[in-house]
């Protein structure tokens, strides 16, 4: 497979993941993603911003988050994010310690 095709497939997979989290699974909390997968929507936004910077494109944290969340982060947070439960916080800490 040529490099351009690989890049296009990777980009399509990223868009599909982003859209899935944005539209179909807005109920999945970032803390649950962190516990189970070790990354969340904010991580995706950070990686997106880092990729832009590597290419000489200035992209702010808020703009990168909006690209991943599909709306300003504050709006998404108010609409979908719930406070973490004590159980989630304990699971997050245990997962973080297990992978440290």
KEFITOR-354805 format. One record per atom (N, C-alpha, C): x, y, z; residue in one letter; residue number from 1; chain; atom name. Coordinates in steps of 0.2 Angstrom, whole numbers. Each point is the difference from the previous one (the first is absolute). Example, Ala and Ser with C-alpha at 12.3 -4.5 7.8 and 13.67 -1.06 7.14 Angstrom:
! KEFITOR-354805
<X = 66 | Y = -28 | Z = 39 | margu = A | domar = 1 | ronu = A | mivo = N> .
<X = -4 | Y = 6 | Z = 0 | margu = A | domar = 1 | ronu = A | mivo = CA> .
<X = 4 | Y = 6 | Z = 0 | margu = A | domar = 1 | ronu = A | mivo = C> .
<X = -2 | Y = 5 | Z = -4 | margu = S | domar = 2 | ronu = A | mivo = N> .
<X = 4 | Y = 6 | Z = 1 | margu = S | domar = 2 | ronu = A | mivo = CA> .
<X = -4 | Y = 5 | Z = 3 | margu = S | domar = 2 | ronu = A | mivo = C> .
***
This chain:
! KEFITOR-354805
<X = 4 | Y = -6 | Z = 0 | margu = X | domar = 1 | ronu = A | mivo = N> .
<X = -4 | Y = 6 | Z = 0 | margu = X | domar = 1 | ronu = A | mivo = CA> .
<X = 5 | Y = 6 | Z = 0 | margu = X | domar = 1 | ronu = A | mivo = C> .
<X = -2 | Y = 5 | Z = -4 | margu = X | domar = 2 | ronu = A | mivo = N> .
<X = 4 | Y = 6 | Z = 0 | margu = X | domar = 2 | ronu = A | mivo = CA> .
<X = -1 | Y = 4 | Z = 6 | margu = X | domar = 2 | ronu = A | mivo = C> .
<X = 5 | Y = 5 | Z = 2 | margu = X | domar = 3 | ronu = A | mivo = N> .
<X = -1 | Y = 4 | Z = 6 | margu = X | domar = 3 | ronu = A | mivo = CA> .
<X = -6 | Y = 5 | Z = 0 | margu = X | domar = 3 | ronu = A | mivo = C> .
<X = -2 | Y = 2 | Z = -6 | margu = X | domar = 4 | ronu = A | mivo = N> .
<X = -6 | Y = 5 | Z = 0 | margu = X | domar = 4 | ronu = A | mivo = CA> .
<X = -6 | Y = -4 | Z = 1 | margu = X | domar = 4 | ronu = A | mivo = C> .
<X = -1 | Y = -6 | Z = -2 | margu = X | domar = 5 | ronu = A | mivo = N> .
<X = -6 | Y = -4 | Z = 2 | margu = X | domar = 5 | ronu = A | mivo = CA> .
<X = 0 | Y = -2 | Z = 7 | margu = X | domar = 5 | ronu = A | mivo = C> .
<X = 6 | Y = -2 | Z = 3 | margu = X | domar = 6 | ronu = A | mivo = N> .
<X = 0 | Y = -1 | Z = 7 | margu = X | domar = 6 | ronu = A | mivo = CA> .
<X = -2 | Y = 6 | Z = 4 | margu = X | domar = 6 | ronu = A | mivo = C> .
<X = 2 | Y = 6 | Z = -2 | margu = X | domar = 7 | ronu = A | mivo = N> .
<X = -1 | Y = 6 | Z = 4 | margu = X | domar = 7 | ronu = A | mivo = CA> .
<X = -8 | Y = 1 | Z = -1 | margu = X | domar = 7 | ronu = A | mivo = C> .
<X = -3 | Y = -1 | Z = -6 | margu = X | domar = 8 | ronu = A | mivo = N> .
<X = -7 | Y = 1 | Z = -1 | margu = X | domar = 8 | ronu = A | mivo = CA> .
<X = -4 | Y = -5 | Z = 4 | margu = X | domar = 8 | ronu = A | mivo = C> .
<X = 2 | Y = -6 | Z = 1 | margu = X | domar = 9 | ronu = A | mivo = N> .
<X = -3 | Y = -5 | Z = 4 | margu = X | domar = 9 | ronu = A | mivo = CA> .
<X = 0 | Y = 2 | Z = 7 | margu = X | domar = 9 | ronu = A | mivo = C> .
<X = 6 | Y = 2 | Z = 2 | margu = X | domar = 10 | ronu = A | mivo = N> .
<X = 1 | Y = 2 | Z = 7 | margu = X | domar = 10 | ronu = A | mivo = CA> .
<X = -5 | Y = 6 | Z = 2 | margu = X | domar = 10 | ronu = A | mivo = C> .
<X = 0 | Y = 4 | Z = -4 | margu = X | domar = 11 | ronu = A | mivo = N> .
<X = -4 | Y = 6 | Z = 1 | margu = X | domar = 11 | ronu = A | mivo = CA> .
<X = -7 | Y = -1 | Z = 0 | margu = X | domar = 11 | ronu = A | mivo = C> .
<X = -2 | Y = -5 | Z = -4 | margu = X | domar = 12 | ronu = A | mivo = N> .
<X = -7 | Y = -2 | Z = 0 | margu = X | domar = 12 | ronu = A | mivo = CA> .
<X = -2 | Y = -4 | Z = 6 | margu = X | domar = 12 | ronu = A | mivo = C> .
<X = 4 | Y = -4 | Z = 2 | margu = X | domar = 13 | ronu = A | mivo = N> .
<X = -1 | Y = -4 | Z = 7 | margu = X | domar = 13 | ronu = A | mivo = CA> .
<X = 0 | Y = 5 | Z = 6 | margu = X | domar = 13 | ronu = A | mivo = C> .
<X = 4 | Y = 5 | Z = 0 | margu = X | domar = 14 | ronu = A | mivo = N> .
<X = 0 | Y = 5 | Z = 5 | margu = X | domar = 14 | ronu = A | mivo = CA> .
<X = -7 | Y = 4 | Z = 0 | margu = X | domar = 14 | ronu = A | mivo = C> .
<X = -2 | Y = 2 | Z = -6 | margu = X | domar = 15 | ronu = A | mivo = N> .
<X = -6 | Y = 4 | Z = -1 | margu = X | domar = 15 | ronu = A | mivo = CA> .
<X = -6 | Y = -5 | Z = 3 | margu = X | domar = 15 | ronu = A | mivo = C> .
<X = 0 | Y = -6 | Z = -2 | margu = X | domar = 16 | ronu = A | mivo = N> .
<X = -5 | Y = -5 | Z = 2 | margu = X | domar = 16 | ronu = A | mivo = CA> .
<X = 0 | Y = 0 | Z = 8 | margu = X | domar = 16 | ronu = A | mivo = C> .
<X = 6 | Y = -1 | Z = 3 | margu = X | domar = 17 | ronu = A | mivo = N> .
<X = 0 | Y = 0 | Z = 7 | margu = X | domar = 17 | ronu = A | mivo = CA> .
<X = -3 | Y = 6 | Z = 3 | margu = X | domar = 17 | ronu = A | mivo = C> .
<X = 3 | Y = 6 | Z = -2 | margu = X | domar = 18 | ronu = A | mivo = N> .
<X = -3 | Y = 6 | Z = 2 | margu = X | domar = 18 | ronu = A | mivo = CA> .
<X = -7 | Y = 1 | Z = -1 | margu = X | domar = 18 | ronu = A | mivo = C> .
<X = -3 | Y = -2 | Z = -5 | margu = X | domar = 19 | ronu = A | mivo = N> .
<X = -7 | Y = 1 | Z = -1 | margu = X | domar = 19 | ronu = A | mivo = CA> .
<X = -4 | Y = -5 | Z = 4 | margu = X | domar = 19 | ronu = A | mivo = C> .
<X = 3 | Y = -6 | Z = 1 | margu = X | domar = 20 | ronu = A | mivo = N> .
<X = -4 | Y = -5 | Z = 4 | margu = X | domar = 20 | ronu = A | mivo = CA> .
<X = 0 | Y = 3 | Z = 7 | margu = X | domar = 20 | ronu = A | mivo = C> .
<X = 5 | Y = 3 | Z = 3 | margu = X | domar = 21 | ronu = A | mivo = N> .
<X = 0 | Y = 2 | Z = 7 | margu = X | domar = 21 | ronu = A | mivo = CA> .
<X = -4 | Y = 7 | Z = 0 | margu = X | domar = 21 | ronu = A | mivo = C> .
<X = 0 | Y = 4 | Z = -5 | margu = X | domar = 22 | ronu = A | mivo = N> .
<X = -4 | Y = 6 | Z = 0 | margu = X | domar = 22 | ronu = A | mivo = CA> .
<X = -7 | Y = -1 | Z = -1 | margu = X | domar = 22 | ronu = A | mivo = C> .
<X = -2 | Y = -5 | Z = -4 | margu = X | domar = 23 | ronu = A | mivo = N> .
<X = -8 | Y = 0 | Z = -2 | margu = X | domar = 23 | ronu = A | mivo = CA> .
<X = -3 | Y = -6 | Z = 3 | margu = X | domar = 23 | ronu = A | mivo = C> .
<X = 3 | Y = -6 | Z = 0 | margu = X | domar = 24 | ronu = A | mivo = N> .
<X = -3 | Y = -6 | Z = 2 | margu = X | domar = 24 | ronu = A | mivo = CA> .
<X = 1 | Y = -2 | Z = 7 | margu = X | domar = 24 | ronu = A | mivo = C> .
<X = 6 | Y = 3 | Z = 3 | margu = X | domar = 25 | ronu = A | mivo = N> .
<X = 1 | Y = -2 | Z = 7 | margu = X | domar = 25 | ronu = A | mivo = CA> .
<X = 2 | Y = 6 | Z = 4 | margu = X | domar = 25 | ronu = A | mivo = C> .
<X = -4 | Y = 5 | Z = 0 | margu = X | domar = 26 | ronu = A | mivo = N> .
<X = 2 | Y = 6 | Z = 4 | margu = X | domar = 26 | ronu = A | mivo = CA> .
<X = -2 | Y = -2 | Z = 7 | margu = X | domar = 26 | ronu = A | mivo = C> .
<X = -3 | Y = -6 | Z = 1 | margu = X | domar = 27 | ronu = A | mivo = N> .
<X = -2 | Y = -2 | Z = 7 | margu = X | domar = 27 | ronu = A | mivo = CA> .
<X = 7 | Y = -3 | Z = 4 | margu = X | domar = 27 | ronu = A | mivo = C> .
<X = 5 | Y = -2 | Z = -4 | margu = X | domar = 28 | ronu = A | mivo = N> .
<X = 6 | Y = -3 | Z = 3 | margu = X | domar = 28 | ronu = A | mivo = CA> .
<X = 4 | Y = 6 | Z = 3 | margu = X | domar = 28 | ronu = A | mivo = C> .
<X = 1 | Y = -1 | Z = 6 | margu = X | domar = 29 | ronu = A | mivo = N> .
<X = 4 | Y = 6 | Z = 3 | margu = X | domar = 29 | ronu = A | mivo = CA> .
<X = 7 | Y = -1 | Z = -1 | margu = X | domar = 29 | ronu = A | mivo = C> .
<X = 4 | Y = 6 | Z = 0 | margu = X | domar = 30 | ronu = A | mivo = N> .
<X = 7 | Y = -1 | Z = -1 | margu = X | domar = 30 | ronu = A | mivo = CA> .
<X = 4 | Y = -4 | Z = 5 | margu = X | domar = 30 | ronu = A | mivo = C> .
<X = -3 | Y = 1 | Z = 6 | margu = X | domar = 31 | ronu = A | mivo = N> .
<X = 4 | Y = -4 | Z = 6 | margu = X | domar = 31 | ronu = A | mivo = CA> .
<X = -1 | Y = -8 | Z = -2 | margu = X | domar = 31 | ronu = A | mivo = C> .
<X = -5 | Y = -2 | Z = -3 | margu = X | domar = 32 | ronu = A | mivo = N> .
<X = -1 | Y = -7 | Z = -1 | margu = X | domar = 32 | ronu = A | mivo = CA> .
<X = 5 | Y = -2 | Z = -6 | margu = X | domar = 32 | ronu = A | mivo = C> .
<X = 0 | Y = 5 | Z = -5 | margu = X | domar = 33 | ronu = A | mivo = N> .
<X = 5 | Y = -2 | Z = -5 | margu = X | domar = 33 | ronu = A | mivo = CA> .
<X = 7 | Y = 0 | Z = 3 | margu = X | domar = 33 | ronu = A | mivo = C> .
<X = 2 | Y = 4 | Z = 4 | margu = X | domar = 34 | ronu = A | mivo = N> .
<X = 7 | Y = 0 | Z = 3 | margu = X | domar = 34 | ronu = A | mivo = CA> .
<X = 1 | Y = -6 | Z = 4 | margu = X | domar = 34 | ronu = A | mivo = C> .
<X = -5 | Y = -3 | Z = 4 | margu = X | domar = 35 | ronu = A | mivo = N> .
<X = 0 | Y = -6 | Z = 4 | margu = X | domar = 35 | ronu = A | mivo = CA> .
<X = 1 | Y = -6 | Z = -5 | margu = X | domar = 35 | ronu = A | mivo = C> .
<X = -4 | Y = 0 | Z = -5 | margu = X | domar = 36 | ronu = A | mivo = N> .
<X = 1 | Y = -6 | Z = -4 | margu = X | domar = 36 | ronu = A | mivo = CA> .
<X = 5 | Y = 0 | Z = -6 | margu = X | domar = 36 | ronu = A | mivo = C> .
<X = 1 | Y = 6 | Z = -3 | margu = X | domar = 37 | ronu = A | mivo = N> .
<X = 4 | Y = 0 | Z = -5 | margu = X | domar = 37 | ronu = A | mivo = CA> .
<X = 7 | Y = 4 | Z = 1 | margu = X | domar = 37 | ronu = A | mivo = C> .
<X = 0 | Y = 4 | Z = 5 | margu = X | domar = 38 | ronu = A | mivo = N> .
<X = 6 | Y = 4 | Z = 1 | margu = X | domar = 38 | ronu = A | mivo = CA> .
<X = 0 | Y = 7 | Z = -4 | margu = X | domar = 38 | ronu = A | mivo = C> .
<X = -5 | Y = 2 | Z = -3 | margu = X | domar = 39 | ronu = A | mivo = N> .
<X = -1 | Y = 6 | Z = -3 | margu = X | domar = 39 | ronu = A | mivo = CA> .
<X = -7 | Y = 2 | Z = 0 | margu = X | domar = 39 | ronu = A | mivo = C> .
<X = -1 | Y = 6 | Z = -2 | margu = X | domar = 40 | ronu = A | mivo = N> .
<X = -7 | Y = 3 | Z = 0 | margu = X | domar = 40 | ronu = A | mivo = CA> .
<X = 0 | Y = 5 | Z = -6 | margu = X | domar = 40 | ronu = A | mivo = C> .
<X = -6 | Y = 4 | Z = 0 | margu = X | domar = 41 | ronu = A | mivo = N> .
<X = -1 | Y = 5 | Z = -6 | margu = X | domar = 41 | ronu = A | mivo = CA> .
<X = 5 | Y = 5 | Z = 1 | margu = X | domar = 41 | ronu = A | mivo = C> .
<X = 2 | Y = 2 | Z = 6 | margu = X | domar = 42 | ronu = A | mivo = N> .
<X = 5 | Y = 5 | Z = 1 | margu = X | domar = 42 | ronu = A | mivo = CA> .
<X = 7 | Y = -2 | Z = -3 | margu = X | domar = 42 | ronu = A | mivo = C> .
<X = 1 | Y = -6 | Z = 1 | margu = X | domar = 43 | ronu = A | mivo = N> .
<X = 7 | Y = -3 | Z = -2 | margu = X | domar = 43 | ronu = A | mivo = CA> .
<X = 0 | Y = 0 | Z = -8 | margu = X | domar = 43 | ronu = A | mivo = C> .
<X = -6 | Y = -2 | Z = -3 | margu = X | domar = 44 | ronu = A | mivo = N> .
<X = -1 | Y = 1 | Z = -7 | margu = X | domar = 44 | ronu = A | mivo = CA> .
<X = 2 | Y = 7 | Z = -3 | margu = X | domar = 44 | ronu = A | mivo = C> .
<X = -3 | Y = 5 | Z = 4 | margu = X | domar = 45 | ronu = A | mivo = N> .
<X = 0 | Y = 7 | Z = -2 | margu = X | domar = 45 | ronu = A | mivo = CA> .
<X = 8 | Y = 2 | Z = 1 | margu = X | domar = 45 | ronu = A | mivo = C> .
<X = 3 | Y = -2 | Z = 5 | margu = X | domar = 46 | ronu = A | mivo = N> .
<X = 7 | Y = 1 | Z = 1 | margu = X | domar = 46 | ronu = A | mivo = CA> .
<X = 4 | Y = -2 | Z = -6 | margu = X | domar = 46 | ronu = A | mivo = C> .
<X = -1 | Y = -7 | Z = -2 | margu = X | domar = 47 | ronu = A | mivo = N> .
<X = 4 | Y = -3 | Z = -5 | margu = X | domar = 47 | ronu = A | mivo = CA> .
<X = -2 | Y = 4 | Z = -7 | margu = X | domar = 47 | ronu = A | mivo = C> .
<X = -6 | Y = 2 | Z = -1 | margu = X | domar = 48 | ronu = A | mivo = N> .
<X = -1 | Y = 4 | Z = -6 | margu = X | domar = 48 | ronu = A | mivo = CA> .
<X = 3 | Y = 6 | Z = 0 | margu = X | domar = 48 | ronu = A | mivo = C> .
<X = 1 | Y = 4 | Z = 6 | margu = X | domar = 49 | ronu = A | mivo = N> .
<X = 3 | Y = 6 | Z = 0 | margu = X | domar = 49 | ronu = A | mivo = CA> .
<X = 8 | Y = -1 | Z = -1 | margu = X | domar = 49 | ronu = A | mivo = C> .
<X = 2 | Y = -5 | Z = 3 | margu = X | domar = 50 | ronu = A | mivo = N> .
<X = 8 | Y = -2 | Z = 0 | margu = X | domar = 50 | ronu = A | mivo = CA> .
<X = 1 | Y = -1 | Z = -8 | margu = X | domar = 50 | ronu = A | mivo = C> .
<X = -4 | Y = -4 | Z = -3 | margu = X | domar = 51 | ronu = A | mivo = N> .
<X = 1 | Y = -1 | Z = -7 | margu = X | domar = 51 | ronu = A | mivo = CA> .
<X = 0 | Y = 6 | Z = -4 | margu = X | domar = 51 | ronu = A | mivo = C> .
<X = -4 | Y = 5 | Z = 1 | margu = X | domar = 52 | ronu = A | mivo = N> .
<X = 0 | Y = 6 | Z = -3 | margu = X | domar = 52 | ronu = A | mivo = CA> .
<X = 6 | Y = 4 | Z = 1 | margu = X | domar = 52 | ronu = A | mivo = C> .
<X = 2 | Y = 0 | Z = 6 | margu = X | domar = 53 | ronu = A | mivo = N> .
<X = 6 | Y = 4 | Z = 2 | margu = X | domar = 53 | ronu = A | mivo = CA> .
<X = 6 | Y = -3 | Z = -3 | margu = X | domar = 53 | ronu = A | mivo = C> .
<X = 1 | Y = -7 | Z = -1 | margu = X | domar = 54 | ronu = A | mivo = N> .
<X = 5 | Y = -3 | Z = -3 | margu = X | domar = 54 | ronu = A | mivo = CA> .
<X = 0 | Y = 2 | Z = -8 | margu = X | domar = 54 | ronu = A | mivo = C> .
<X = -5 | Y = 2 | Z = -2 | margu = X | domar = 55 | ronu = A | mivo = N> .
<X = -1 | Y = 2 | Z = -7 | margu = X | domar = 55 | ronu = A | mivo = CA> .
<X = 1 | Y = 8 | Z = -1 | margu = X | domar = 55 | ronu = A | mivo = C> .
<X = 1 | Y = 3 | Z = 5 | margu = X | domar = 56 | ronu = A | mivo = N> .
<X = 1 | Y = 8 | Z = 0 | margu = X | domar = 56 | ronu = A | mivo = CA> .
<X = -7 | Y = 3 | Z = 0 | margu = X | domar = 56 | ronu = A | mivo = C> .
<X = -5 | Y = -3 | Z = 2 | margu = X | domar = 57 | ronu = A | mivo = N> .
<X = -7 | Y = 3 | Z = 1 | margu = X | domar = 57 | ronu = A | mivo = CA> .
<X = -1 | Y = 2 | Z = 7 | margu = X | domar = 57 | ronu = A | mivo = C> .
<X = -1 | Y = 6 | Z = 1 | margu = X | domar = 58 | ronu = A | mivo = N> .
<X = -2 | Y = 2 | Z = 7 | margu = X | domar = 58 | ronu = A | mivo = CA> .
<X = -7 | Y = -1 | Z = 1 | margu = X | domar = 58 | ronu = A | mivo = C> .
<X = -2 | Y = -4 | Z = 5 | margu = X | domar = 59 | ronu = A | mivo = N> .
<X = -6 | Y = -3 | Z = 2 | margu = X | domar = 59 | ronu = A | mivo = CA> .
<X = -1 | Y = 1 | Z = 8 | margu = X | domar = 59 | ronu = A | mivo = C> .
<X = -5 | Y = 3 | Z = 2 | margu = X | domar = 60 | ronu = A | mivo = N> .
<X = 0 | Y = 1 | Z = 7 | margu = X | domar = 60 | ronu = A | mivo = CA> .
<X = -4 | Y = -6 | Z = 3 | margu = X | domar = 60 | ronu = A | mivo = C> .
<X = 1 | Y = -1 | Z = 7 | margu = X | domar = 61 | ronu = A | mivo = N> .
<X = -3 | Y = -5 | Z = 3 | margu = X | domar = 61 | ronu = A | mivo = CA> .
<X = -8 | Y = 0 | Z = -1 | margu = X | domar = 61 | ronu = A | mivo = C> .
<X = -3 | Y = 6 | Z = 1 | margu = X | domar = 62 | ronu = A | mivo = N> .
<X = -7 | Y = 0 | Z = -1 | margu = X | domar = 62 | ronu = A | mivo = CA> .
<X = -3 | Y = -2 | Z = -7 | margu = X | domar = 62 | ronu = A | mivo = C> .
<X = 4 | Y = 2 | Z = -5 | margu = X | domar = 63 | ronu = A | mivo = N> .
<X = -2 | Y = -2 | Z = -7 | margu = X | domar = 63 | ronu = A | mivo = CA> .
<X = 1 | Y = -7 | Z = -1 | margu = X | domar = 63 | ronu = A | mivo = C> .
<X = 5 | Y = -3 | Z = 3 | margu = X | domar = 64 | ronu = A | mivo = N> .
<X = 1 | Y = -7 | Z = -1 | margu = X | domar = 64 | ronu = A | mivo = CA> .
<X = -5 | Y = -4 | Z = 3 | margu = X | domar = 64 | ronu = A | mivo = C> .
<X = -2 | Y = 2 | Z = 6 | margu = X | domar = 65 | ronu = A | mivo = N> .
<X = -6 | Y = -3 | Z = 4 | margu = X | domar = 65 | ronu = A | mivo = CA> .
<X = -6 | Y = 0 | Z = -4 | margu = X | domar = 65 | ronu = A | mivo = C> .
<X = -1 | Y = 6 | Z = -3 | margu = X | domar = 66 | ronu = A | mivo = N> .
<X = -7 | Y = 1 | Z = -4 | margu = X | domar = 66 | ronu = A | mivo = CA> .
<X = 0 | Y = -5 | Z = -6 | margu = X | domar = 66 | ronu = A | mivo = C> .
<X = 6 | Y = -1 | Z = -3 | margu = X | domar = 67 | ronu = A | mivo = N> .
<X = 1 | Y = -4 | Z = -6 | margu = X | domar = 67 | ronu = A | mivo = CA> .
<X = -2 | Y = -8 | Z = 3 | margu = X | domar = 67 | ronu = A | mivo = C> .
<X = 2 | Y = -1 | Z = 6 | margu = X | domar = 68 | ronu = A | mivo = N> .
<X = -2 | Y = -7 | Z = 2 | margu = X | domar = 68 | ronu = A | mivo = CA> .
<X = -7 | Y = -1 | Z = 3 | margu = X | domar = 68 | ronu = A | mivo = C> .
<X = -2 | Y = 5 | Z = 4 | margu = X | domar = 69 | ronu = A | mivo = N> .
<X = -7 | Y = 0 | Z = 3 | margu = X | domar = 69 | ronu = A | mivo = CA> .
<X = -5 | Y = 2 | Z = -5 | margu = X | domar = 69 | ronu = A | mivo = C> .
<X = 1 | Y = 4 | Z = -5 | margu = X | domar = 70 | ronu = A | mivo = N> .
<X = -5 | Y = 2 | Z = -4 | margu = X | domar = 70 | ronu = A | mivo = CA> .
<X = -4 | Y = 6 | Z = 2 | margu = X | domar = 70 | ronu = A | mivo = C> .
<X = 3 | Y = 3 | Z = 5 | margu = X | domar = 71 | ronu = A | mivo = N> .
<X = -3 | Y = 6 | Z = 3 | margu = X | domar = 71 | ronu = A | mivo = CA> .
<X = 5 | Y = 3 | Z = 5 | margu = X | domar = 71 | ronu = A | mivo = C> .
<X = -1 | Y = 6 | Z = 3 | margu = X | domar = 72 | ronu = A | mivo = N> .
<X = 5 | Y = 2 | Z = 5 | margu = X | domar = 72 | ronu = A | mivo = CA> .
<X = 0 | Y = -5 | Z = 6 | margu = X | domar = 72 | ronu = A | mivo = C> .
<X = 6 | Y = -1 | Z = 3 | margu = X | domar = 73 | ronu = A | mivo = N> .
<X = 0 | Y = -5 | Z = 5 | margu = X | domar = 73 | ronu = A | mivo = CA> .
<X = -5 | Y = 2 | Z = 6 | margu = X | domar = 73 | ronu = A | mivo = C> .
<X = 0 | Y = 6 | Z = 2 | margu = X | domar = 74 | ronu = A | mivo = N> .
<X = -5 | Y = 2 | Z = 5 | margu = X | domar = 74 | ronu = A | mivo = CA> .
<X = -7 | Y = -2 | Z = -1 | margu = X | domar = 74 | ronu = A | mivo = C> .
<X = -2 | Y = 1 | Z = -6 | margu = X | domar = 75 | ronu = A | mivo = N> .
<X = -7 | Y = -2 | Z = -2 | margu = X | domar = 75 | ronu = A | mivo = CA> .
<X = -1 | Y = -7 | Z = 0 | margu = X | domar = 75 | ronu = A | mivo = C> .
<X = 5 | Y = -4 | Z = -2 | margu = X | domar = 76 | ronu = A | mivo = N> .
<X = 0 | Y = -7 | Z = 0 | margu = X | domar = 76 | ronu = A | mivo = CA> .
<X = 0 | Y = -3 | Z = 8 | margu = X | domar = 76 | ronu = A | mivo = C> .
<X = 4 | Y = 3 | Z = 4 | margu = X | domar = 77 | ronu = A | mivo = N> .
<X = 1 | Y = -1 | Z = 7 | margu = X | domar = 77 | ronu = A | mivo = CA> .
<X = -7 | Y = 1 | Z = 3 | margu = X | domar = 77 | ronu = A | mivo = C> .
<X = -3 | Y = 6 | Z = -1 | margu = X | domar = 78 | ronu = A | mivo = N> .
<X = -7 | Y = 1 | Z = 3 | margu = X | domar = 78 | ronu = A | mivo = CA> .
<X = -5 | Y = -4 | Z = -2 | margu = X | domar = 78 | ronu = A | mivo = C> .
<X = 0 | Y = -3 | Z = -6 | margu = X | domar = 79 | ronu = A | mivo = N> .
<X = -5 | Y = -4 | Z = -3 | margu = X | domar = 79 | ronu = A | mivo = CA> .
<X = 1 | Y = -7 | Z = 1 | margu = X | domar = 79 | ronu = A | mivo = C> .
<X = 6 | Y = -3 | Z = 1 | margu = X | domar = 80 | ronu = A | mivo = N> .
<X = 1 | Y = -7 | Z = 0 | margu = X | domar = 80 | ronu = A | mivo = CA> .
<X = 4 | Y = -2 | Z = 6 | margu = X | domar = 80 | ronu = A | mivo = C> .
<X = 4 | Y = 4 | Z = 3 | margu = X | domar = 81 | ronu = A | mivo = N> .
<X = 5 | Y = -3 | Z = 5 | margu = X | domar = 81 | ronu = A | mivo = CA> .
<X = -3 | Y = 0 | Z = 7 | margu = X | domar = 81 | ronu = A | mivo = C> .
<X = 0 | Y = -6 | Z = 3 | margu = X | domar = 82 | ronu = A | mivo = N> .
<X = -2 | Y = 0 | Z = 7 | margu = X | domar = 82 | ronu = A | mivo = CA> .
<X = 6 | Y = 0 | Z = 5 | margu = X | domar = 82 | ronu = A | mivo = C> .
<X = -2 | Y = 1 | Z = 6 | margu = X | domar = 83 | ronu = A | mivo = N> .
<X = 5 | Y = 0 | Z = 5 | margu = X | domar = 83 | ronu = A | mivo = CA> .
<X = 2 | Y = -7 | Z = 1 | margu = X | domar = 83 | ronu = A | mivo = C> .
<X = 7 | Y = -1 | Z = 1 | margu = X | domar = 84 | ronu = A | mivo = N> .
<X = 2 | Y = -7 | Z = 1 | margu = X | domar = 84 | ronu = A | mivo = CA> .
<X = -2 | Y = -3 | Z = 6 | margu = X | domar = 84 | ronu = A | mivo = C> .
<X = -2 | Y = -6 | Z = 0 | margu = X | domar = 85 | ronu = A | mivo = N> .
<X = -2 | Y = -3 | Z = 7 | margu = X | domar = 85 | ronu = A | mivo = CA> .
<X = 6 | Y = -2 | Z = 4 | margu = X | domar = 85 | ronu = A | mivo = C> .
<X = 0 | Y = -2 | Z = 6 | margu = X | domar = 86 | ronu = A | mivo = N> .
<X = 5 | Y = -2 | Z = 4 | margu = X | domar = 86 | ronu = A | mivo = CA> .
<X = 3 | Y = -7 | Z = -3 | margu = X | domar = 86 | ronu = A | mivo = C> .
<X = -4 | Y = -4 | Z = -3 | margu = X | domar = 87 | ronu = A | mivo = N> .
<X = 2 | Y = -6 | Z = -3 | margu = X | domar = 87 | ronu = A | mivo = CA> .
<X = 4 | Y = 1 | Z = -6 | margu = X | domar = 87 | ronu = A | mivo = C> .
<X = -2 | Y = 5 | Z = -4 | margu = X | domar = 88 | ronu = A | mivo = N> .
<X = 4 | Y = 2 | Z = -6 | margu = X | domar = 88 | ronu = A | mivo = CA> .
<X = 7 | Y = 3 | Z = 2 | margu = X | domar = 88 | ronu = A | mivo = C> .
<X = 0 | Y = 4 | Z = 5 | margu = X | domar = 89 | ronu = A | mivo = N> .
<X = 6 | Y = 3 | Z = 2 | margu = X | domar = 89 | ronu = A | mivo = CA> .
<X = 5 | Y = -6 | Z = 2 | margu = X | domar = 89 | ronu = A | mivo = C> .
<X = -3 | Y = -4 | Z = 4 | margu = X | domar = 90 | ronu = A | mivo = N> .
<X = 4 | Y = -6 | Z = 3 | margu = X | domar = 90 | ronu = A | mivo = CA> .
<X = 3 | Y = -4 | Z = -6 | margu = X | domar = 90 | ronu = A | mivo = C> .
<X = -4 | Y = -2 | Z = -5 | margu = X | domar = 91 | ronu = A | mivo = N> .
<X = 2 | Y = -4 | Z = -6 | margu = X | domar = 91 | ronu = A | mivo = CA> .
<X = 5 | Y = 4 | Z = -4 | margu = X | domar = 91 | ronu = A | mivo = C> .
<X = -1 | Y = 6 | Z = -1 | margu = X | domar = 92 | ronu = A | mivo = N> .
<X = 5 | Y = 4 | Z = -3 | margu = X | domar = 92 | ronu = A | mivo = CA> .
<X = 7 | Y = 0 | Z = 3 | margu = X | domar = 92 | ronu = A | mivo = C> .
<X = 0 | Y = 1 | Z = 7 | margu = X | domar = 93 | ronu = A | mivo = N> .
<X = 6 | Y = 0 | Z = 3 | margu = X | domar = 93 | ronu = A | mivo = CA> .
<X = 3 | Y = -7 | Z = 0 | margu = X | domar = 93 | ronu = A | mivo = C> .
<X = -4 | Y = -5 | Z = 0 | margu = X | domar = 94 | ronu = A | mivo = N> .
<X = 3 | Y = -7 | Z = 0 | margu = X | domar = 94 | ronu = A | mivo = CA> .
<X = 3 | Y = -1 | Z = -7 | margu = X | domar = 94 | ronu = A | mivo = C> .
<X = -4 | Y = 2 | Z = -5 | margu = X | domar = 95 | ronu = A | mivo = N> .
<X = 3 | Y = -1 | Z = -7 | margu = X | domar = 95 | ronu = A | mivo = CA> .
<X = 6 | Y = 4 | Z = -1 | margu = X | domar = 95 | ronu = A | mivo = C> .
<X = 0 | Y = 6 | Z = 2 | margu = X | domar = 96 | ronu = A | mivo = N> .
<X = 6 | Y = 4 | Z = -1 | margu = X | domar = 96 | ronu = A | mivo = CA> .
<X = 6 | Y = -3 | Z = 4 | margu = X | domar = 96 | ronu = A | mivo = C> .
<X = -1 | Y = -2 | Z = 6 | margu = X | domar = 97 | ronu = A | mivo = N> .
<X = 6 | Y = -4 | Z = 4 | margu = X | domar = 97 | ronu = A | mivo = CA> .
<X = 2 | Y = -6 | Z = -4 | margu = X | domar = 97 | ronu = A | mivo = C> .
<X = -5 | Y = -4 | Z = -3 | margu = X | domar = 98 | ronu = A | mivo = N> .
<X = 2 | Y = -6 | Z = -3 | margu = X | domar = 98 | ronu = A | mivo = CA> .
<X = 4 | Y = 1 | Z = -6 | margu = X | domar = 98 | ronu = A | mivo = C> .
<X = -1 | Y = 6 | Z = -3 | margu = X | domar = 99 | ronu = A | mivo = N> .
<X = 4 | Y = 1 | Z = -7 | margu = X | domar = 99 | ronu = A | mivo = CA> .
<X = 5 | Y = 6 | Z = 1 | margu = X | domar = 99 | ronu = A | mivo = C> .
<X = 2 | Y = 1 | Z = 6 | margu = X | domar = 100 | ronu = A | mivo = N> .
<X = 5 | Y = 5 | Z = 2 | margu = X | domar = 100 | ronu = A | mivo = CA> .
<X = 7 | Y = -2 | Z = -1 | margu = X | domar = 100 | ronu = A | mivo = C> .
***
